[in-house]
Amino acid sequence: MNGISVSYDNSNECASLMTLDQQLAELSIGSKETPMCTSKMSNGDESVKPTVKKKKKKVKNGLSSKGEKGLIVDCHCFFYQQTDNSTTTTTIKKKKKKKKRPDEPLDNRAIVDLDPNESFIKIRFRKYGIEDFRLITLLGTGGFGMVFLSKLINHNAYFAIKFTEKCQIIKNNDYQSVLMERKVMMYGNNNPFICKLFCSFQTINHLCFVMEFCCGGDLKFHLDKEKRFPIPKVRFYLAEMISAIQYLHKLGFIYRDLKLDNIMLGANGHIKLVDFGMCLGKIYREEMQPSDFCGTIEYMAPEVVKSQRYNQSVDYWSLGVVAFEMSVGTYPFTGTDDDEICWFICNQNVTCPAFIVRELQSLISQLLVKSAEERLGMPNSPYGKLTNHTFFADLDWNIVEQGQLCPPFIPNTKSALDTSHFEETFTTATKLTIDLVSCQTDHPDNDRFADFVYTNPNMTD
């Protein structure tokens, strides 16, 4: 039986990884291509293709003689190999700091060029399991479980792995939601603003989503630092959100969970929507439309609060809340408790501060219309087409949808392992342990989750 137990204890300034019956493989690094962004004013697309030199390294006891490149420099890393009667410990000492290379935007794909002198092994199309990954740092926790930054062993490929407990899925009867989340992420191959799924698999206790790692963090993190975004940022992020939401709507999905916490930034400054557990599929008849109370209170549309039947209109309401939040720094509807917030959502009109430009005020007020059918973005809205609004007058939507609009902000990302844009309460978590055991073929839960296993053919060779 293979298993991995990862524990963090920063009170002793260390991060530990333990493996059973598994050799820890050598890290190899390289990149296919790092595309540069283009704007309407660009004369042409540019790309950078780093030279890849293959270099063999001696490996002793499953570890590089020089240690693993890119591990967190403030921590000593311990690797444990357990035998029948004993446990041996190998310590990798801190590497001496190398001379920094000039900062440059990194591609937000999983494979990132860190050192052209390292070799690169192509990722094969096959089934993957927890034994194929090395967990590095905790990125976040929530009702869904935990998310870790991880490395695909034998590759310079870094991913975010989301662990969801099977017992909670069974208890809440949420398996269809899990399958829906996986299905939506599979469509991310065709849209630059949907987080891509590399693979999914199960362990004895968890269902695991292995997603592209968006090292820029979420927009909530950046807004908390900046208090409010300047107009160019608001316009850019809203445009890419609209492209992503309308793409989902064309496929027949309702997102239902648009909020700043679920909008990540790639290393190239473009957004990625994540967390599709609340998505709903196609609704063919009005009587089948959902009416359940779900989502985050501050972003809920009036029809959701009232438990009325609703459609994709709820996503446009949430878009209006996000637009207000980015430009003002607070929610449009606040109160002392959830009941008061819900009352304001249903009965109070939004009031925009005078410092917001008139075009943005107009956009927000038309998105936060109480009548779902009249809301900007809906087919029969009296305000016209969302993409034709004056706030977006200077945008070329073809460039936006291709992900080629040059971002106003690029996260300062030093490497594929940079977690500086995530909350330190997570990345410096103390005494956190997660036990992961590879799924046994005879485990009783296997058949229940048999449809969950997936590998993305577009991210492999």
Residue pairs with C-beta under 8 A, 6 or more apart in sequence:
1 20
1 21
1 437
1 438
1 440
2 19
2 20
2 21
2 22
2 129
2 130
2 131
2 437
2 438
3 19
3 20
3 435
3 436
3 437
3 438
4 17
4 18
4 19
4 20
4 22
4 130
4 131
4 135
4 435
4 436
4 437
5 18
5 433
5 434
5 435
5 436
6 16
6 17
6 18
6 135
6 148
6 433
6 434
6 436
7 16
7 18
7 431
7 432
7 433
8 15
8 16
8 138
8 429
8 430
8 431
8 432
8 433
9 15
9 16
9 430
9 431
10 75
10 428
10 429
10 430
11 430
11 431
13 74
13 75
13 76
14 75
14 76
14 77
14 78
15 72
15 75
15 76
15 77
15 136
15 137
16 77
16 78
16 80
17 77
17 78
17 79
17 80
17 134
17 135
18 79
18 80
18 82
19 79
19 80
19 81
19 131
20 81
20 82
22 131
23 62
24 62
24 63
24 79
24 134
24 153
25 59
25 62
25 153
25 154
26 57
26 59
26 64
26 154
27 64
27 68
27 69
27 70
27 118
27 151
27 154
27 156
28 118
28 119
28 120
28 121
28 154
28 155
28 156
29 69
29 113
29 114
29 115
29 118
29 119
29 120
29 156
30 50
30 52
30 111
30 113
30 116
30 118
30 119
30 120
30 156
31 50
31 52
31 107
31 111
31 112
31 113
31 120
31 156
32 111
33 47
33 48
33 49
33 107
34 47
34 48
34 49
34 50
34 105
34 106
34 107
34 113
35 45
35 47
35 107
35 268
36 45
36 46
36 47
36 48
36 105
37 105
37 268
37 269
37 270
37 404
37 405
37 406
37 407
38 44
38 45
38 46
38 399
38 404
38 406
39 399
39 404
39 405
39 406
40 396
40 399
40 405
42 406
45 404
50 113
50 116
51 116
52 116
52 119
52 120
53 116
53 117
53 119
54 119
54 120
55 117
55 118
55 119
56 119
57 64
57 65
57 66
58 64
58 65
59 65
61 81
61 90
62 79
62 81
63 79
63 90
63 92
66 95
67 92
67 93
67 95
68 77
68 92
69 95
69 114
69 115
69 118
70 114
70 415
70 416
70 417
71 77
71 92
71 136
71 417
72 136
72 137
72 417
73 94
73 95
73 97
76 91
76 92
76 93
76 94
77 91
77 92
78 89
78 90
78 91
78 92
79 89
79 90
79 92
80 87
80 88
80 89
81 87
81 88
81 90
100 414
103 412
103 414
105 267
105 268
105 269
105 410
105 413
106 112
106 113
106 215
106 267
106 268
106 413
106 415
106 416
107 266
107 267
107 268
108 212
108 214
108 215
108 216
108 266
108 267
108 268
108 270
108 272
109 212
110 152
110 157
110 158
110 159
110 198
110 212
110 213
110 459
111 120
111 123
111 155
111 156
111 157
112 156
112 158
112 267
112 415
112 416
113 156
114 156
114 415
114 416
118 156
120 155
120 156
121 154
121 155
122 461
123 152
123 155
123 157
123 459
123 460
123 461
124 460
124 461
125 455
125 457
125 460
125 461
126 455
126 460
127 199
127 201
127 453
127 455
128 152
128 198
128 199
128 201
128 210
128 455
129 201
129 203
129 438
129 439
130 201
130 203
130 208
130 436
130 437
130 438
131 438
132 152
132 153
133 150
133 151
133 152
133 153
133 159
133 161
133 210
134 150
134 151
134 153
135 148
135 149
135 150
135 161
135 434
136 148
136 149
136 150
136 151
136 158
136 417
137 148
137 149
137 417
137 419
137 427
138 146
138 147
138 148
138 149
138 426
138 427
138 429
138 432
139 147
139 148
139 149
139 160
139 419
139 422
139 426
139 427
140 146
140 147
140 422
140 423
140 426
141 147
141 426
144 162
144 164
144 275
144 277
145 162
145 163
145 164
145 165
145 168
145 206
146 162
146 163
146 434
147 160
147 161
147 162
147 163
148 160
148 161
148 163
148 434
149 158
149 159
149 160
149 213
149 417
149 419
150 158
150 159
150 160
150 161
150 210
151 157
151 158
151 159
152 158
152 159
156 416
158 213
158 416
158 417
159 198
159 210
159 211
159 212
159 213
160 210
160 211
160 212
160 213
160 214
161 208
161 209
161 210
161 211
162 208
162 209
162 211
163 206
163 207
163 208
163 434
163 436
164 178
164 206
164 207
164 208
164 209
165 205
165 206
166 202
166 205
166 206
166 207
166 445
166 449
167 205
168 174
169 175
169 178
169 207
170 448
174 277
175 448
175 449
177 277
177 278
178 207
178 277
178 452
179 451
179 452
180 276
180 277
180 279
180 280
180 281
181 209
181 275
181 276
181 277
181 279
182 197
182 200
182 209
182 452
182 454
184 194
184 248
184 253
184 276
184 279
185 194
185 195
185 196
185 197
185 209
185 211
185 276
186 197
186 454
186 456
187 194
187 247
187 248
187 251
188 194
188 195
188 196
188 197
189 196
189 456
189 458
190 247
191 243
191 244
191 247
192 270
192 402
192 403
193 240
193 241
193 243
193 244
193 247
193 270
193 271
193 272
193 273
193 403
194 244
194 247
194 248
194 272
194 273
195 211
195 212
195 214
195 264
195 272
195 273
195 274
196 211
196 212
196 456
196 458
196 459
197 209
197 210
197 211
197 454
197 456
198 210
198 211
198 212
198 455
198 456
198 459
199 210
199 454
199 455
199 456
200 207
200 208
200 209
200 210
200 452
200 453
200 454
201 208
201 210
201 439
201 452
201 453
202 208
202 439
202 445
202 446
202 449
202 452
202 453
203 436
203 437
203 438
203 439
204 437
204 438
204 439
204 440
204 443
204 445
205 435
205 436
205 437
206 436
207 449
207 452
211 274
212 266
212 272
213 416
214 264
214 265
214 266
214 267
214 272
214 274
215 266
215 267
215 411
215 413
215 416
215 418
215 419
215 421
216 264
216 265
216 266
216 267
216 269
216 411
216 413
216 421
217 264
217 265
217 411
217 421
217 422
218 260
218 261
218 262
218 263
218 264
218 265
219 237
219 260
219 261
219 263
219 264
219 265
219 271
219 326
220 259
220 260
220 261
221 421
221 422
221 423
222 229
222 265
222 409
222 421
223 229
223 260
223 325
223 326
223 329
227 329
228 326
228 327
228 328
228 329
229 237
229 326
229 327
230 408
231 327
231 357
231 360
232 408
233 326
233 408
233 409
234 323
234 326
234 327
234 360
235 391
235 392
235 395
236 405
236 407
236 408
237 263
237 271
237 326
238 319
238 322
238 323
238 326
238 363
238 391
238 392
239 392
239 395
239 397
239 400
239 405
240 270
240 271
240 400
240 403
240 405
241 258
241 263
241 271
241 273
241 319
241 322
242 319
242 377
242 386
242 387
243 397
243 400
243 401
244 271
244 273
245 255
245 258
245 315
245 316
245 319
246 386
248 254
248 255
248 279
248 315
249 312
249 315
252 281
252 282
252 283
253 279
253 280
253 281
253 282
254 279
254 280
254 283
254 290
254 311
254 312
254 314
254 315
255 273
255 276
255 278
255 279
255 315
255 318
256 278
256 279
256 280
256 294
256 295
256 314
256 315
257 275
257 276
257 277
257 278
257 279
257 295
257 296
257 299
257 318
258 273
258 299
258 315
258 318
258 319
258 322
259 296
259 298
259 299
259 318
259 321
259 322
260 322
260 325
260 326
262 273
262 274
262 275
263 271
263 272
263 273
263 274
263 322
264 271
264 272
264 273
264 274
265 271
265 272
265 411
265 421
266 272
267 410
267 411
267 413
268 407
268 410
269 407
269 408
269 409
269 410
269 411
270 403
270 407
278 294
278 295
280 290
283 289
283 290
283 311
286 309
287 309
289 309
289 310
289 311
290 309
290 310
291 307
291 308
291 309
291 310
292 307
293 300
293 304
293 305
293 307
294 304
295 304
295 314
295 318
297 338
297 341
297 342
298 321
298 331
298 333
298 334
298 341
299 317
299 318
299 321
299 322
300 314
300 317
300 318
300 342
300 345
301 310
301 313
301 314
301 317
301 318
301 345
301 372
302 317
302 345
302 346
302 370
302 372
303 309
303 310
303 313
303 314
303 372
304 310
304 314
305 342
305 345
305 346
306 346
310 372
311 372
312 377
312 378
313 372
313 373
313 375
313 377
313 378
314 372
315 377
316 367
316 375
316 376
316 377
316 378
316 386
317 367
317 368
317 372
317 375
319 367
319 377
320 332
320 350
320 363
320 364
320 366
320 367
320 368
320 376
321 331
321 332
321 333
321 368
323 360
323 363
323 364
323 367
324 330
324 331
324 332
324 350
324 352
324 364
324 368
325 331
325 332
327 356
327 360
327 364
328 352
328 353
328 356
332 350
332 364
332 368
333 341
333 344
333 345
333 348
333 350
334 341
334 344
335 341
335 343
335 344
346 370
349 365
349 368
350 364
350 365
350 368
352 360
352 361
352 364
352 365
356 364
359 389
359 390
359 391
359 393
360 391
362 389
362 390
362 391
363 376
363 389
363 391
366 375
366 376
366 381
366 383
366 389
367 375
367 376
367 377
368 375
369 375
369 376
372 378
373 380
373 381
374 380
374 381
374 382
374 383
375 381
376 383
376 384
376 386
376 389
377 386
383 389
387 395
387 397
395 405
396 405
399 405
411 421
412 420
413 421
414 420
419 427
439 446
440 446
